[in-house]
Amino acid sequence: MKKIMFMIFALVAIANAGFWSTAQGMLMKEKKPDASYSIDTAGMNPRIYEFTTEDKKMKCVVIFTSVQGGSDSSLQCIKIGGKDE
């Protein structure tokens, strides 16, 4: 009986983790990118999203690629405007 209860508890905990992440994501503010586009390449399917941070101090580019057997992402941000603080 203890084994069955443990298995049920473990399955519920795993299911709740996914539900909690989904629920948390639904509450987050959505930010639309300044620009989004894809680049014509062979086999990688890169998608690029550009955005400016909320404080307007950084310009960021996120690249998502789909390759056979998985996916990858990269983020690069640069300071915009005047002098370094």
Secondary structure, DSSP 8 states (H G I E B T S, - for coil): -HHHHHHHHHHHHHHHHHHHHHHHHHHS-----SEEEE---SS---EEEEEE-TTSSEEEEEEEEEETTEEEEEEEEEE-SS---
